[in-house]
């Protein structure tokens, strides 16, 4: 059972974490500085957040996002070897998803190194891992939520089958929005010809 969204009253609010009171329970939710700036609500006011729950042996953490696009980027970033939730949140605190997509698209190592905790090696690795994927991020803003999530599900399915990001990007580029299963089949057919 995963917590994918929370709706409640703001119990406390700090720049990178908030307390959200839902049915008498207060959840600690970590947020990026960008998400924090987007929240116009004050203590006691209602707020809905998309969330990603990370469960480890020593901790359970909730990360909250105002926009689904930011959540999708966070979930993509933490799949990269060496990028944990802290680094992913530092990236989201430094750049909006749209700006970050431009950084990735232009392979801008200097801009990537502006993120606290990312050195030259880490910046290079992140850019290589995300090459080709940034186009989906940029378009994600104008896509409907269902189309965006369908495409995300296709990308996740192909990743789970062991395909590399650049191959997935080529196979899903311009893929006709359809039922997820049909989209996966179409992408797999393309992958056989790559």
FIGUTI-493181 format. One line per 8 residues: number of its first residue (from 1); their letters; for each residue x, y, z of N, C-alpha, C, O. Coordinates in steps of 0.02 Angstrom, whole numbers, plus 50000, padded with zeros to 5 digits. Each point is the difference from the previous one (the first is absolute). Layout:
NUM = A = X Y Z X Y Z X Y Z X Y Z  ...
This chain:
1 = XXXXXXXX = 50042 49941 50000 49958 50059 50000 50044 50062 50000 50039 50012 50047  49955 50028 49901 50041 50061 49996 49955 50062 50005 49944 50000 49976  50082 50051 50056 49964 50064 50004 50020 50041 49938 50057 50020 49994  49895 49991 49960 50016 50036 49938 49977 50072 50000 50019 50039 49957  49939 49979 50092 49978 50070 50006 49973 50011 50070 49977 49953 50033  50027 50109 49990 49973 50018 50066 49958 50063 49992 50018 50046 49964  49926 49955 50072 49959 50060 50001 49985 50015 50073 49973 49958 50036  50045 50102 49986 49988 50017 50070 50015 50072 50014 50009 50041 49955
9 = XXXXXXXX = 49995 49975 50109 50015 50068 50022 50074 50006 50016 50031 49953 50025  49997 50105 49960 50070 50012 50016 50006 50008 50076 49969 50044 50030  50072 49913 50000 50010 50000 50073 50061 50043 50018 49999 50039 50047  50055 49953 49913 50058 50045 50005 50031 50006 49931 49989 49957 49957  50048 50096 50032 50028 50013 49934 50070 50028 50006 50011 50052 50031  50038 49913 49939 50070 50023 49998 50020 50000 49926 49964 49973 49958  50094 50058 50025 50018 50003 49929 50004 49932 49965 49982 49995 49941  50043 49953 50093 50008 49936 49965 49960 49942 50031 50009 49942 49981
17 = XXXXXXXX = 49947 50073 50066 49955 49948 50026 49938 50032 50030 50001 50056 50024  49945 49906 49972 49937 50024 50029 49968 49942 50039 50015 49942 49989  49942 50077 50057 49959 49950 50035 49930 50006 49971 49972 50055 49997  49999 49889 49982 49934 50000 49971 49954 49958 50043 50012 49940 50008  49937 50092 50021 49954 49965 50045 49942 49971 49959 49960 50036 49971  50037 49897 50028 49949 49964 49962 49962 49954 50049 50029 49954 50027  49908 50060 49982 49956 49959 50044 50033 49988 50069 50000 49944 50025  50027 50109 50004 50028 49996 50067 50072 49976 50004 50030 50000 50054
25 = XXXXXXXX = 49999 49979 49890 50070 49977 49998 50042 50053 49964 49980 50023 49947  50077 49996 50082 50043 50050 49968 50058 49963 49965 50039 49964 50033  49967 50046 49902 50053 49969 49960 50055 50051 49988 49986 50057 49982  50077 49922 50027 50057 50043 49982 50014 49987 49926 50012 49943 49979  49986 50110 49981 50011 49993 49928 50057 50047 49979 49997 50060 50013  50054 49911 49955 50055 50041 49975 49982 50028 49932 49973 49965 49957  50041 50099 50033 49983 50034 49937 50061 50038 49974 50045 50016 50037  49955 49997 49898 50054 50040 49971 49986 50074 50014 49943 50018 50016
33 = XXXXXXXX = 50107 50023 49977 49990 50073 50008 49951 50026 49947 49961 50045 50014  50042 49926 49926 49954 50021 49946 49928 49986 50020 49957 50043 49993  50030 49896 50034 49933 49982 50021 49977 50045 50058 49943 50021 50003  50104 49992 50042 49986 50042 50059 49977 50070 49977 49954 50029 50029  50079 49999 49920 49982 50066 49973 49932 49999 49967 49964 50050 50000  50018 49892 49971 49935 49996 49965 49941 49996 50048 49944 50017 49982  50069 49962 50079 49946 49992 50049 49980 50068 50027 50038 50033 50035  49901 49987 49949 49975 50065 50024 49966 49993 50068 49987 50049 50035
41 = XXXXXXXX = 49997 49888 49984 49963 49988 50061 50041 50013 50063 50061 49993 50000  49903 50027 50053 50032 50012 50064 49980 49945 50049 49960 49957 49983  50068 50045 50078 49984 49950 50051 49924 50000 50012 49968 50052 50007  50005 49887 49994 49927 49992 50011 49960 49996 49936 49941 49981 50001  50090 50036 49942 49964 49998 49936 50011 49932 49966 50049 49966 50012  49903 50017 49944 50002 49935 49966 50051 49999 49944 50012 50051 49966  50019 49891 50025 50051 49991 49948 49998 49928 49975 49991 49953 50039  50017 50038 49895 50006 49933 49972 50068 49994 49968 50022 50044 49962
49 = XXXXXXXX = 50013 49901 50053 50067 49988 49972 50003 49931 49969 49973 49952 50027  50060 50043 49915 50018 49935 49972 50060 49977 50042 50042 50041 50018  49961 49895 49999 50055 49979 50043 50036 49937 49972 49970 49960 49964  50092 50034 50055 50039 49939 49988 50022 49977 50069 50029 50038 50039  49957 49899 49976 50018 49972 50065 50061 49956 49991 50002 49956 49956  50048 50055 50085 50060 49958 49997 50007 49964 50067 50003 50032 50053  49999 49902 49943 50004 49959 50061 50069 49966 50001 50019 49966 49953  50016 50045 50102 50065 49969 50011 49999 49964 50066 49953 50006 50039
57 = XXXXXXXX = 50100 49955 49974 50004 49964 50063 49996 50047 50060 49968 49985 50050  50066 50073 49944 50005 50045 50057 49953 50060 49997 49998 50040 50046  49963 49967 49899 49957 50060 49995 49945 49991 49948 50006 49962 49952  49940 50076 50059 49947 50007 49949 49995 50074 49987 49990 50040 50047  50016 49980 49890 49998 50071 49984 49948 50014 49946 49988 49960 49955  49981 50099 50051 49953 50023 49949 50028 50063 49968 50022 50046 50034  49976 49955 49899 50021 50059 49962 49939 50026 49964 49965 49963 49966  50023 50103 50041 49939 50029 49972 50013 50047 49942 50051 50033 49997
65 = XXXXXXXX = 49901 49968 49957 50006 50041 49939 49934 50032 49983 49947 49969 50003  50057 50095 49978 49940 50036 49980 49980 49977 49930 49941 49991 49985  50109 49999 49971 49988 49980 49931 50019 49927 49989 50050 49976 50027  49910 49989 49933 50014 49930 49983 50066 49995 49961 50036 49951 50007  49979 50100 49953 50061 50000 49960 50062 49998 50045 50049 49966 49985  49948 50072 50071 50056 50000 50047 50007 49931 50033 50056 49976 50010  49888 49993 50007 50002 49933 50030 50030 49949 49951 50042 49959 50019  49938 50045 49917 50026 49955 49949 50076 50008 49993 50036 49951 49993
73 = XXXXXXXX = 49987 50111 50008 50072 50013 49994 50037 49972 50061 50053 49969 49992  49920 50042 50067 50030 49974 50062 50008 49924 49996 50053 49973 50014  49893 49994 49966 50001 49926 49996 50049 49976 49947 50030 49946 50007  49978 50092 49940 50049 49982 49948 50071 50010 50026 50044 49958 49989  49967 50097 50046 50067 50016 50026 50025 49948 50050 50059 49981 49999  49897 49996 50046 50024 49954 50052 50015 49930 49972 50026 49958 50036  49957 50030 49901 50018 49936 49968 50072 50001 49975 50028 49948 49984  50001 50112 50012 50069 50005 49975 50047 49979 50056 49993 50021 50057
81 = XXXXXXXX = 50055 49937 49926 50048 49974 50048 50038 50059 50032 50028 50042 49966  49972 49960 50100 50035 50053 50036 49958 50062 50014 50024 50046 50033  49914 49955 49942 49956 50057 50014 49946 49977 50050 49955 49961 49983  50051 50063 50077 49950 49984 50051 49947 50054 50005 50004 50050 49963  49948 49942 50082 49948 50051 50008 50026 50070 50016 49973 50050 49977  50082 49953 50063 50028 50065 50019 50025 50038 49939 49986 50060 49992  50052 49906 49965 50027 50032 49940 49944 50018 49952 50000 50053 49970  49951 49901 50023 49942 50014 49955 49963 50062 50024 49980 50042 49959
89 = XXXXXXXX = 50011 49965 50107 49965 50059 50027 50043 50063 49990 49973 50055 49990  50093 49938 50014 50044 50058 49988 49993 50023 49928 50000 50061 49987  49995 49892 49966 49990 50017 49930 49933 50037 49991 49997 50052 49967  49950 49921 50064 49933 50030 49993 49996 50067 50037 49959 50042 49982  50083 49968 50068 50002 50065 50035 50037 50052 49959 49988 50060 50006  50059 49917 49952 50040 50046 49960 49965 50018 49934 50003 50058 49978  49964 49893 49991 49969 50011 49934 49927 49976 49998 49982 49951 50032  49978 50085 49929 49933 49974 49985 50009 49942 49951 50052 49996 49967
97 = XXXXXXXX = 49900 49958 50027 50008 49945 49952 50014 50025 49929 50040 49969 49964  49928 50086 50016 50010 50026 49932 50071 50026 49990 50031 49987 49949  49995 50050 50101 50069 50025 49995 50049 49943 50002 50050 50000 49963  49937 49951 50080 50045 49942 50005 50001 49962 49934 50053 49975 49980  49890 50019 49988 49997 49966 49935 50046 50035 49949 50033 49967 49960  49970 50100 50043 50044 50038 49954 50073 49987 50017 50042 49995 49955  49974 50000 50110 50068 49986 50022 50022 49932 49972 50055 49992 49974  49900 49958 50031 50015 49933 49976 50007 50000 49923 50046 49970 49972
105 = XXXXXXXX = 49906 50065 49996 50000 50002 49926 50064 50031 49972 50027 49977 49950  49998 50075 50084 50060 50033 49975 50064 49970 50030 50055 50025 49989  49936 49921 50050 50057 49964 50030 50045 50048 50039 50062 49998 49993  49907 50045 50047 50034 50055 50035 50028 49977 50068 49965 50004 50051  50097 49973 49949 50032 49974 50061 50008 50055 50052 49990 49988 50060  50027 50073 49918 50010 50056 50048 49936 50015 50039 50001 50009 50061  49943 49993 49903 49935 50012 50034 49983 49943 50047 49972 50012 50054  50044 49927 49925 49986 49942 50042 50041 50003 50065 49976 49980 50053
113 = XXXXXXXX = 50085 50047 49942 50043 50005 50059 49979 50055 50048 50025 50005 50056  49928 50038 49923 49974 50052 50046 49956 49969 50054 49987 50032 50051  49992 49906 49938 49958 49966 50050 50044 49979 50058 50051 49966 49990  49931 50053 50072 50041 49980 50058 50006 49923 50003 49952 49964 49994  50111 50014 50017 50011 49928 50007 50016 49963 49936 50011 49940 50000  49990 50097 49943 50016 49967 49936 50066 50027 49973 50007 50059 49986  50041 49896 50008 50065 50017 49972 50001 49987 49925 49949 49983 49971  50110 50024 49999 50006 49992 49927 49982 49929 49978 49965 49990 49950
121 = XXXXXXXX = 50060 49960 50088 49987 49930 49982 49925 49984 50003 49972 49970 49955  49998 50051 50101 49928 49988 50010 49958 50035 49947 49952 49972 49975  50068 50090 50010 49963 50039 49949 50002 49965 49933 49950 49994 49965  50110 49982 50017 50008 49964 49936 49957 49937 49997 49969 49985 49949  50031 49978 50107 49962 49937 50002 49925 50013 49993 49965 49965 49963  50010 50086 50072 49928 50017 49996 49982 50020 49929 49948 49979 49974  50094 50062 49994 49985 50022 49932 50000 49942 49951 49957 49997 49955  50089 49956 50053 50002 49941 49956 49937 49958 50010 49968 49979 49952
129 = XXXXXXXX = 50015 50009 50112 49941 49958 50017 49935 50030 49973 49955 49964 49980  50041 50103 50019 49937 50033 49980 50000 50022 49927 49950 50028 49977  50103 49959 49987 50002 50023 49930 49942 49969 49961 49988 49940 50002  49977 50103 49961 49944 49977 49960 49935 49999 50038 49946 50003 49970  50058 49994 50096 49938 49997 50041 49971 50069 50012 49940 50005 50015  50100 50047 49978 49978 50067 50016 49942 50025 49956 49959 50040 50022  50038 49936 49917 49946 50021 49955 49932 49982 50030 49953 50040 49995  50042 49902 50035 49937 49981 50032 49983 50047 50057 49941 50016 50011
137 = XXXXXXXX = 50111 50007 50025 49988 50046 50055 49972 50066 49975 49952 50027 50029  50078 50000 49919 49978 50065 49974 49928 49994 49975 49959 50044 50014  50026 49903 49949 49932 49991 49973 49951 49983 50056 49940 50015 49994  50085 49953 50060 49956 49979 50054 49957 50056 50026 49944 49987 50023  50080 50075 49974 49962 50056 50026 49937 50013 49960 49949 50021 50028  50054 49967 49907 49942 50015 49959 49956 49939 49989 49945 50005 49974  50080 49935 50046 49960 49940 49993 49946 49998 50054 50008 50028 50053  49938 49937 49932 49950 49989 50051 50030 49952 50051 50046 49963 49984
145 = XXXXXXXX = 49927 50037 50077 50028 49957 50052 49996 49927 49979 50048 49962 50012  49896 50017 49956 49994 49930 49982 50051 49980 49947 50029 49946 50003  49981 50099 49948 50049 49983 49948 50070 49998 50030 50040 49956 49985  49974 50093 50059 50066 50003 50032 50011 49936 50041 50054 49970 49996  49895 50010 50042 50010 49941 50042 50003 49936 49958 50035 49953 50018  49928 50045 49925 50005 49942 49955 50071 49994 49974 50029 49945 50000  49999 50111 49976 50068 49999 49974 50049 49981 50055 50046 49961 49988  49944 50066 50072 50044 49983 50056 49997 49925 50015 50051 49969 50014
153 = XXXXXXXX = 49888 50003 49983 49992 49928 50014 50037 49958 49947 50029 49948 50016  49968 50075 49921 50035 49965 49946 50075 50002 50013 50035 49950 49994  49991 50110 50023 50071 50008 50014 50021 49955 50058 50051 49966 49997  49909 50034 50056 50015 49957 50059 50000 49926 49982 50042 49962 50022  49909 50018 49936 49996 49930 49979 50063 49980 49961 50027 49946 50011  49995 50097 49943 50059 49985 49960 50063 50000 50043 50045 49959 49989  49958 50087 50060 50058 50001 50046 50003 49935 50040 50054 49972 50010  49887 50004 50012 49999 49938 50040 50020 49939 49958 50022 49949 50028
161 = XXXXXXXX = 49972 50057 49906 50022 49946 49956 50075 50004 49984 50028 49957 49966  50004 50096 50061 50073 50006 49993 50024 50041 49942 50060 50002 49986  49895 50033 49979 50022 50042 49944 50032 50064 50026 49981 50026 50052  50068 49999 49911 50036 50061 50018 49959 50061 49982 49956 49997 49956  50059 50060 50078 49961 50061 49991 50000 50027 49929 49948 50023 49976  50110 49975 49990 50002 50028 49932 49957 49958 49952 49967 50028 49957  50033 49906 50052 49958 49957 49958 49926 50012 50015 49959 50001 49954  50024 50007 50110 49931 50013 50020 49976 50066 49970 49943 50005 49975
169 = XXXXXXXX = 50100 50046 50027 49982 50066 49973 49984 49995 49925 49951 50029 49977  50091 49933 49986 49987 49992 49928 49936 49961 49987 49962 50017 49956  50027 49930 50084 49942 49957 49989 49934 50034 50019 49948 49983 49972  50054 50065 50074 49937 50032 50022 49988 50068 49967 49946 50028 50008  50104 49997 49956 49992 50066 49968 49943 49999 49950 49999 49960 49953  49953 50085 50057 49944 50006 49953 49952 49941 50003 49961 49990 49954  50043 49971 50099 49956 49941 50007 49928 50024 50007 49985 50046 50039  49971 49923 49924 49929 50020 50001 49970 49983 50067 50008 49945 50026
177 = XXXXXXXX = 49955 50104 50004 49970 49989 50065 49945 49948 49994 49951 50009 49964  50057 49937 50073 49954 49944 49996 49997 49968 50069 50027 50027 50048  49943 49915 49956 50000 49962 50062 50072 49979 50013 50037 49986 49953  49984 50011 50111 50070 49989 50018 50028 49936 49969 50056 50001 49973  49907 49945 50029 50022 49937 49972 50017 50005 49926 50050 49974 49976  49906 50061 49987 50010 50009 49928 50062 50042 49987 50037 49988 49953  49973 50064 50089 50058 50043 49992 50065 49962 50013 50050 50009 49965  49949 49947 50087 50059 49960 50015 50016 49953 49942 50058 49994 49980
185 = XXXXXXXX = 49891 49975 49992 50010 49955 49942 50031 50037 49941 50047 49977 49969  49926 50084 50017 50025 50040 49945 50073 50019 50012 50041 49999 49954  49975 50020 50109 50069 50019 50017 50047 49940 49994 50056 50007 49976  49922 49934 50046 50041 49940 49995 50014 49982 49927 50055 49978 49983  49895 50032 49975 50009 49987 49928 50054 50046 49972 50043 49979 49961  49955 50086 50059 50051 50048 49978 50069 49980 50026 50049 50006 49964  49954 49972 50098 50064 49982 50031 50034 49943 49963 50062 49996 49999  49899 49960 49969 50030 49944 49962 50036 50025 49938 50046 49967 49975
193 = XX = 49934 50091 50000 50032 50027 49939 50057 50048 50015 50036 50021 49954  49974 49997 50110 50053 50048 50017 50068 49966 50001 50051 50032 50014
